[in-house]
Amino acid sequence: MDDLLRRTSDLAMEFLKTLQDRPVGRPVGHARLLADLGGSLPVHGEDSLRVIEGLAQAATRGLVATAGPRYFGFVVGGALPAGVAAEWLAAAWDQNAFSYVLSPAAAVAEEVVRTWLIDLFGLSPEMSMGCTTGGTMANFTALAAARHALLQSVGWDVETRGLFDAPPLTVITSEESHVSIFAALQMLGLGRERVIRIPVDEQGRMRSDELLTVLTEVRKPALVCAQAGNVNTGAFDPIPEIVPAVRRCGGWLHVDGAFGMWAAASSLYQSLTEHIAIADSITVDCHKWLNVPYDSGLVFVRDAAAHQKSMTLSASYYATNAEAGRDNHNWVPEASRRARGFAIYAALRALGRAGIAEVVERCCTLARRMARRLAEHEGVRILNEVVLNQVLVRFVPTHGEDADAFTGEVIRRVQNDGTCWVGGTFWHGMHAMRISIANWSTEERDIDRSAEAILKCMHMAT
Ligand SMILES: *Cc1c(COP(=O)(O)O)cnc(C)c1O
């Protein structure tokens, strides 16, 4: 074990040292990767050290430098050193975070994380919290709690009776709700398409006037899904206007704040998150802006009883603990699982309140720097108000060619170039490059180097 873990630590260090300079996400040959890693399942076990060295060698070409400072695709974060180290310990300890008796330390770590984040986000102290695999399962859990509470309010116990013959629920999303909301609805039997989608404004914010109109018409209990941080523009739904409207009709307001909620940690950006604290449920990702390694999401629910009833499982051998510590399984869909709390705990402690604010503020400043650097050039258009860490860029060719195709070509060239990695999206029917800055290690020089590479790719595509 000694040699194995020391060597593994060296291999990890070697990788991390190359992060600054390795091509970020160039295409690799799928067939070659499969051949290197694949073959048939060995009959006899191999030496562990050789297995790990072989894995490191075979996998390296297929690794994307998402942990590095110039990965700007999707909305991902990197991995803080303290978080990585805590994950190693969690794996070595092999704690089962299911219940208090299975791991008092894992239970208490989650309890501490709950208290600290309630404080950081300014949430109500009695909100319950679950540590999920990510934003998708956090949304699933939040909407399951909502389903419980809303159906209970009309006398229906959905956990025991299911949805067959249940009174109908009204589900309201925005046109720009994240796909994981629809995935959660589809898994919960609420129907991905059986929803009222509220139109959005030019930045992708839910139109509260439209929501108000819809809410005055619905009679049934309503579940409203709002969002803090649009994955394209970074924009926030107008929560201060949405909250009272949902309250008035006795509905449940869910806010998906996967990355946007971290703005609450900064005095410069927290006004964006105003009133989110009084939502009924909130989801946050730790593996995005907090830069905790995968997989790590959180769900907060105001009605703790509804949260627990929608998730709980029970069996005669689940001895309840005498010390009344937290049973983590009450707040997530899983039973046995990894002790996710340790890495979140370590990240929060390593950054502190000021450190989290600094990461958020630096990323937002860098997003504006990127937008400015690119916009100086003819043929570049920034499509969004850069209110947070997201930048949408469109490339318009000088000679009447198709801007959608041209933008696609620039994105393709940037991805092949390897200096940085950016993805594409469609915004108001236009093809756009989407740049997301959420990594703790990104600095000005990474932005400047990346902006140069993007502009070079644009000129070469001309
Ligand atoms: C990333 C994201 C999700 C999904 O989270 P996962 O952690 O990928 O499951 C949901 N909502 C928003 C707004 C996101 O940015």
PDBQT file of the ligand as one rigid body, heavy atoms in Angstrom, charges set to zero:
ROOT
HETATM    1  C1  LIG A 501     -24.430  22.618 -14.212  1.00  0.00    +0.000 C 
HETATM    2  C2  LIG A 501     -25.821  23.033 -13.941  1.00  0.00    +0.000 A 
HETATM    3  C3  LIG A 501     -26.798  22.097 -13.570  1.00  0.00    +0.000 A 
HETATM    4  C4  LIG A 501     -26.524  20.624 -13.537  1.00  0.00    +0.000 C 
HETATM    5  O1  LIG A 501     -25.580  20.325 -12.581  1.00  0.00    +0.000 OA
HETATM    6  P1  LIG A 501     -24.689  18.999 -12.648  1.00  0.00    +0.000 P 
HETATM    7  O2  LIG A 501     -23.805  19.200 -11.487  1.00  0.00    +0.000 OA
HETATM    8  O3  LIG A 501     -23.999  19.010 -13.969  1.00  0.00    +0.000 OA
HETATM    9  O4  LIG A 501     -25.611  17.842 -12.489  1.00  0.00    +0.000 OA
HETATM   10  C5  LIG A 501     -28.057  22.561 -13.269  1.00  0.00    +0.000 A 
HETATM   11  N1  LIG A 501     -28.360  23.860 -13.357  1.00  0.00    +0.000 NA
HETATM   12  C6  LIG A 501     -27.461  24.792 -13.730  1.00  0.00    +0.000 A 
HETATM   13  C7  LIG A 501     -27.869  26.226 -13.805  1.00  0.00    +0.000 C 
HETATM   14  C8  LIG A 501     -26.157  24.406 -14.030  1.00  0.00    +0.000 A 
HETATM   15  O5  LIG A 501     -25.251  25.321 -14.394  1.00  0.00    +0.000 OA
ENDROOT
TORSDOF 0
